[in-house]
Amino acid sequence: MDYNTYIFSIKEIYIYGMQGLMVCTLVGYLFYNSYIAVISMLPLLIIFYKIKKSELVKREQHKLNLQFRDGILSVSASLQAGYSIENGFEQALGELTKLYDKKQPIINEFQKIIMQLKLNVTIEELLGDLAKRSGVEDIESFAEMFAIAKRTGGDFIKIIQKTSSNLSEKIETQEEVVLAIAGKQMEQKIMSMVPFGIIIYVRLTSSEFLSVLYGNVLGVTVMTVCLFVYGFSYWCGKKIVDIEI
């Protein structure tokens, strides 16, 4: 599985297609009051799908990173108990099956690692392959440190324990940041809907106030400029609350 890409299911294609269609309809109706505008915006569904795919890729990578942290901590505990690195992954898999169901990515990845180890594939190759497919910086760093520890022949167990501990601390910090800004992210989403709410309110209560902006070149130009300003503001708001560590 390549975690840098995401393949929509039939259900997801339908759901996100309907969401994108609703956005196009809302924008075309509120900003231009025209079905032609709605139809002309349908190609934007492609961009909408790409945005959703990017969000889902990040979600899956974040989930894998959290699960990988738990797996590596279990491996580290097994090494402290005197197991070899190969047996440590088997012990960790047993612990992971108590935490996650069999469909979770970390279960599949650890099963693959154990099976490949029995075929005499080196553990550093397997971790390197996982790091490449994951697209997750923390996993890539761990795989690199693991390979260096194997090659240099240093205190292998301490290196793994230290690396896994640092990985765990970083992820915990990330989770704290996510919780700290969750309220601001919700505020950003609500504020993004305010312009639509204002237009709907005005159209319901004083439709003649906006009527001059529909059906003429000047009005279309003004509404288009407003739409671009709104889009830019939304993008800036997303960037502000999207904090990466």
LOMIGU-202754 format. One record per residue (C-alpha): residue number from 1; x, y, z. Coordinates in nm, 2 decimals, m for minus. Layout:
REM LOMIGU-202754
+-----+--------+--------+--------+
|  nr |     px |     py |     pz |
+-----+--------+--------+--------+
| NUM |      X |      Y |      Z |
...
+-----+--------+--------+--------+
END
This chain:
REM LOMIGU-202754
+-----+--------+--------+--------+
|  nr |     px |     py |     pz |
+-----+--------+--------+--------+
|   1 |   0.00 |   0.00 |   0.00 |
|   2 |   0.13 |   0.34 |  m0.10 |
|   3 |   0.02 |   0.59 |   0.17 |
|   4 |   0.11 |   0.89 |  m0.06 |
|   5 |  m0.20 |   0.82 |  m0.27 |
|   6 |  m0.56 |   0.75 |  m0.19 |
|   7 |  m0.82 |   0.56 |  m0.40 |
|   8 |  m1.18 |   0.66 |  m0.36 |
|   9 |  m1.44 |   0.39 |  m0.30 |
|  10 |  m1.76 |   0.41 |  m0.50 |
|  11 |  m1.94 |   0.54 |  m0.19 |
|  12 |  m1.68 |   0.81 |  m0.14 |
|  13 |  m1.70 |   0.92 |  m0.51 |
|  14 |  m2.08 |   0.96 |  m0.47 |
|  15 |  m2.06 |   1.14 |  m0.13 |
|  16 |  m1.78 |   1.38 |  m0.22 |
|  17 |  m1.94 |   1.44 |  m0.57 |
|  18 |  m2.27 |   1.54 |  m0.40 |
|  19 |  m2.08 |   1.77 |  m0.16 |
|  20 |  m1.90 |   1.93 |  m0.45 |
|  21 |  m2.22 |   1.97 |  m0.64 |
|  22 |  m2.38 |   2.14 |  m0.35 |
|  23 |  m2.09 |   2.38 |  m0.32 |
|  24 |  m2.11 |   2.46 |  m0.69 |
|  25 |  m2.49 |   2.51 |  m0.67 |
|  26 |  m2.46 |   2.73 |  m0.36 |
|  27 |  m2.20 |   2.95 |  m0.51 |
|  28 |  m2.37 |   2.97 |  m0.85 |
|  29 |  m2.70 |   3.06 |  m0.70 |
|  30 |  m2.59 |   3.30 |  m0.43 |
|  31 |  m2.32 |   3.49 |  m0.62 |
|  32 |  m2.47 |   3.48 |  m0.97 |
|  33 |  m2.83 |   3.37 |  m0.94 |
|  34 |  m2.78 |   3.16 |  m1.26 |
|  35 |  m2.80 |   2.80 |  m1.35 |
|  36 |  m2.55 |   2.86 |  m1.62 |
|  37 |  m2.30 |   2.97 |  m1.35 |
|  38 |  m2.37 |   2.64 |  m1.17 |
|  39 |  m2.30 |   2.44 |  m1.48 |
|  40 |  m1.99 |   2.64 |  m1.56 |
|  41 |  m1.85 |   2.56 |  m1.22 |
|  42 |  m1.90 |   2.18 |  m1.25 |
|  43 |  m1.54 |   2.13 |  m1.38 |
|  44 |  m1.43 |   2.26 |  m1.03 |
|  45 |  m1.55 |   1.92 |  m0.90 |
|  46 |  m1.21 |   1.79 |  m1.02 |
|  47 |  m1.03 |   2.03 |  m0.79 |
|  48 |  m1.27 |   1.95 |  m0.51 |
|  49 |  m1.19 |   1.58 |  m0.55 |
|  50 |  m0.82 |   1.66 |  m0.54 |
|  51 |  m0.86 |   1.86 |  m0.22 |
|  52 |  m1.05 |   1.58 |  m0.05 |
|  53 |  m0.79 |   1.32 |  m0.17 |
|  54 |  m0.51 |   1.53 |  m0.02 |
|  55 |  m0.70 |   1.56 |   0.31 |
|  56 |  m0.76 |   1.18 |   0.32 |
|  57 |  m0.40 |   1.11 |   0.24 |
|  58 |  m0.29 |   1.33 |   0.54 |
|  59 |  m0.55 |   1.16 |   0.76 |
|  60 |  m0.43 |   0.81 |   0.67 |
|  61 |  m0.06 |   0.91 |   0.72 |
|  62 |  m0.14 |   1.06 |   1.06 |
|  63 |  m0.32 |   0.75 |   1.16 |
|  64 |  m0.03 |   0.53 |   1.04 |
|  65 |   0.21 |   0.75 |   1.23 |
|  66 |   0.02 |   0.72 |   1.56 |
|  67 |  m0.01 |   0.34 |   1.51 |
|  68 |   0.36 |   0.31 |   1.42 |
|  69 |   0.45 |   0.49 |   1.74 |
|  70 |   0.26 |   0.23 |   1.94 |
|  71 |   0.42 |  m0.05 |   1.74 |
|  72 |   0.78 |   0.08 |   1.79 |
|  73 |   0.72 |   0.13 |   2.16 |
|  74 |   0.61 |  m0.23 |   2.18 |
|  75 |   0.92 |  m0.34 |   1.99 |
|  76 |   1.14 |  m0.13 |   2.22 |
|  77 |   0.98 |  m0.30 |   2.53 |
|  78 |   1.05 |  m0.64 |   2.38 |
|  79 |   1.41 |  m0.55 |   2.32 |
|  80 |   1.44 |  m0.45 |   2.68 |
|  81 |   1.30 |  m0.79 |   2.78 |
|  82 |   1.58 |  m0.96 |   2.59 |
|  83 |   1.41 |  m1.05 |   2.26 |
|  84 |   1.59 |  m1.02 |   1.93 |
|  85 |   1.47 |  m0.75 |   1.69 |
|  86 |   1.29 |  m1.01 |   1.47 |
|  87 |   1.11 |  m1.17 |   1.77 |
|  88 |   1.05 |  m0.82 |   1.90 |
|  89 |   0.83 |  m0.74 |   1.60 |
|  90 |   0.63 |  m1.06 |   1.66 |
|  91 |   0.57 |  m0.97 |   2.02 |
|  92 |   0.48 |  m0.62 |   1.92 |
|  93 |   0.23 |  m0.75 |   1.67 |
|  94 |   0.06 |  m0.95 |   1.94 |
|  95 |   0.02 |  m0.63 |   2.15 |
|  96 |  m0.10 |  m0.43 |   1.85 |
|  97 |  m0.38 |  m0.68 |   1.78 |
|  98 |  m0.51 |  m0.60 |   2.13 |
|  99 |  m0.53 |  m0.23 |   2.04 |
| 100 |  m0.64 |  m0.23 |   1.68 |
| 101 |  m0.86 |  m0.44 |   1.45 |
| 102 |  m0.70 |  m0.65 |   1.17 |
| 103 |  m0.80 |  m0.39 |   0.90 |
| 104 |  m0.58 |  m0.12 |   1.05 |
| 105 |  m0.26 |  m0.04 |   0.84 |
| 106 |  m0.01 |  m0.10 |   1.12 |
| 107 |  m0.14 |  m0.46 |   1.16 |
| 108 |  m0.09 |  m0.53 |   0.79 |
| 109 |   0.25 |  m0.37 |   0.79 |
| 110 |   0.38 |  m0.56 |   1.09 |
| 111 |   0.24 |  m0.89 |   0.94 |
| 112 |   0.43 |  m0.82 |   0.62 |
| 113 |   0.75 |  m0.74 |   0.81 |
| 114 |   0.73 |  m1.07 |   1.00 |
| 115 |   0.66 |  m1.27 |   0.69 |
| 116 |   0.94 |  m1.11 |   0.49 |
| 117 |   1.18 |  m1.16 |   0.78 |
| 118 |   1.11 |  m1.54 |   0.75 |
| 119 |   1.22 |  m1.51 |   0.39 |
| 120 |   1.55 |  m1.36 |   0.50 |
| 121 |   1.48 |  m1.01 |   0.40 |
| 122 |   1.67 |  m0.77 |   0.62 |
| 123 |   1.47 |  m0.56 |   0.87 |
| 124 |   1.63 |  m0.24 |   0.76 |
| 125 |   1.51 |  m0.30 |   0.40 |
| 126 |   1.16 |  m0.36 |   0.52 |
| 127 |   1.16 |  m0.05 |   0.74 |
| 128 |   1.31 |   0.15 |   0.45 |
| 129 |   1.03 |   0.02 |   0.22 |
| 130 |   0.76 |   0.12 |   0.47 |
| 131 |   0.92 |   0.46 |   0.52 |
| 132 |   0.92 |   0.52 |   0.14 |
| 133 |   0.56 |   0.41 |   0.10 |
| 134 |   0.44 |   0.60 |   0.41 |
| 135 |   0.55 |   0.95 |   0.32 |
| 136 |   0.57 |   1.01 |   0.69 |
| 137 |   0.87 |   1.21 |   0.81 |
| 138 |   0.89 |   1.04 |   1.15 |
| 139 |   0.88 |   0.69 |   1.00 |
| 140 |   1.15 |   0.79 |   0.74 |
| 141 |   1.37 |   0.92 |   1.02 |
| 142 |   1.32 |   0.61 |   1.23 |
| 143 |   1.41 |   0.38 |   0.93 |
| 144 |   1.72 |   0.59 |   0.86 |
| 145 |   1.83 |   0.57 |   1.22 |
| 146 |   1.76 |   0.20 |   1.23 |
| 147 |   1.98 |   0.14 |   0.92 |
| 148 |   2.26 |   0.35 |   1.07 |
| 149 |   2.25 |   0.16 |   1.39 |
| 150 |   2.26 |  m0.17 |   1.21 |
| 151 |   2.56 |  m0.06 |   1.00 |
| 152 |   2.77 |   0.10 |   1.27 |
| 153 |   2.72 |  m0.18 |   1.52 |
| 154 |   2.68 |   0.05 |   1.82 |
| 155 |   2.45 |   0.00 |   2.12 |
| 156 |   2.16 |  m0.10 |   1.90 |
| 157 |   1.90 |  m0.14 |   2.17 |
| 158 |   1.97 |   0.20 |   2.33 |
| 159 |   1.96 |   0.37 |   1.99 |
| 160 |   1.62 |   0.21 |   1.91 |
| 161 |   1.49 |   0.30 |   2.26 |
| 162 |   1.61 |   0.66 |   2.23 |
| 163 |   1.47 |   0.70 |   1.88 |
| 164 |   1.13 |   0.55 |   1.97 |
| 165 |   1.11 |   0.77 |   2.28 |
| 166 |   1.18 |   1.08 |   2.07 |
| 167 |   0.92 |   0.97 |   1.82 |
| 168 |   0.66 |   0.93 |   2.10 |
| 169 |   0.74 |   1.27 |   2.25 |
| 170 |   0.71 |   1.44 |   1.91 |
| 171 |   0.37 |   1.28 |   1.84 |
| 172 |   0.24 |   1.36 |   2.19 |
| 173 |   0.34 |   1.73 |   2.13 |
| 174 |   0.16 |   1.72 |   1.79 |
| 175 |  m0.15 |   1.59 |   1.96 |
| 176 |  m0.14 |   1.86 |   2.22 |
| 177 |  m0.11 |   2.12 |   1.95 |
| 178 |  m0.41 |   1.97 |   1.77 |
| 179 |  m0.62 |   1.98 |   2.08 |
| 180 |  m0.50 |   2.34 |   2.16 |
| 181 |  m0.61 |   2.47 |   1.82 |
| 182 |  m0.92 |   2.26 |   1.77 |
| 183 |  m1.14 |   2.54 |   1.89 |
| 184 |  m0.97 |   2.79 |   1.65 |
| 185 |  m1.01 |   2.55 |   1.36 |
| 186 |  m1.38 |   2.52 |   1.44 |
| 187 |  m1.41 |   2.90 |   1.45 |
| 188 |  m1.24 |   2.92 |   1.11 |
| 189 |  m1.49 |   2.68 |   0.96 |
| 190 |  m1.78 |   2.88 |   1.11 |
| 191 |  m1.64 |   3.21 |   0.99 |
| 192 |  m1.60 |   3.07 |   0.64 |
| 193 |  m1.97 |   3.01 |   0.63 |
| 194 |  m2.06 |   3.36 |   0.75 |
| 195 |  m2.05 |   3.53 |   0.40 |
| 196 |  m2.29 |   3.27 |   0.26 |
| 197 |  m2.52 |   3.32 |   0.56 |
| 198 |  m2.52 |   3.70 |   0.51 |
| 199 |  m2.61 |   3.67 |   0.14 |
| 200 |  m2.89 |   3.42 |   0.22 |
| 201 |  m3.02 |   3.64 |   0.49 |
| 202 |  m3.02 |   3.95 |   0.26 |
| 203 |  m3.18 |   3.76 |  m0.02 |
| 204 |  m3.46 |   3.64 |   0.20 |
| 205 |  m3.53 |   3.97 |   0.38 |
| 206 |  m3.44 |   4.23 |   0.11 |
| 207 |  m3.40 |   4.06 |  m0.22 |
| 208 |  m3.42 |   4.39 |  m0.41 |
| 209 |  m3.10 |   4.50 |  m0.24 |
| 210 |  m2.90 |   4.24 |  m0.43 |
| 211 |  m3.10 |   4.23 |  m0.74 |
| 212 |  m2.89 |   4.50 |  m0.91 |
| 213 |  m2.59 |   4.26 |  m0.89 |
| 214 |  m2.75 |   3.99 |  m1.10 |
| 215 |  m2.80 |   3.98 |  m1.47 |
| 216 |  m2.56 |   4.25 |  m1.57 |
| 217 |  m2.18 |   4.27 |  m1.65 |
| 218 |  m2.10 |   4.51 |  m1.36 |
| 219 |  m2.28 |   4.30 |  m1.11 |
| 220 |  m2.11 |   3.98 |  m1.23 |
| 221 |  m1.77 |   4.15 |  m1.21 |
| 222 |  m1.83 |   4.27 |  m0.85 |
| 223 |  m1.96 |   3.93 |  m0.73 |
| 224 |  m1.66 |   3.75 |  m0.90 |
| 225 |  m1.42 |   3.98 |  m0.73 |
| 226 |  m1.60 |   3.91 |  m0.40 |
| 227 |  m1.58 |   3.54 |  m0.47 |
| 228 |  m1.20 |   3.56 |  m0.53 |
| 229 |  m1.15 |   3.76 |  m0.21 |
| 230 |  m1.35 |   3.51 |  m0.02 |
| 231 |  m1.15 |   3.22 |  m0.17 |
| 232 |  m0.82 |   3.39 |  m0.08 |
| 233 |  m0.94 |   3.46 |   0.27 |
| 234 |  m1.05 |   3.10 |   0.32 |
| 235 |  m0.71 |   2.98 |   0.20 |
| 236 |  m0.53 |   3.21 |   0.43 |
| 237 |  m0.75 |   3.10 |   0.72 |
| 238 |  m0.67 |   2.73 |   0.65 |
| 239 |  m0.30 |   2.80 |   0.64 |
| 240 |  m0.31 |   2.99 |   0.97 |
| 241 |  m0.48 |   2.71 |   1.16 |
| 242 |  m0.29 |   2.43 |   0.98 |
| 243 |   0.01 |   2.40 |   1.21 |
| 244 |   0.28 |   2.14 |   1.14 |
| 245 |   0.55 |   2.04 |   1.37 |
+-----+--------+--------+--------+
END
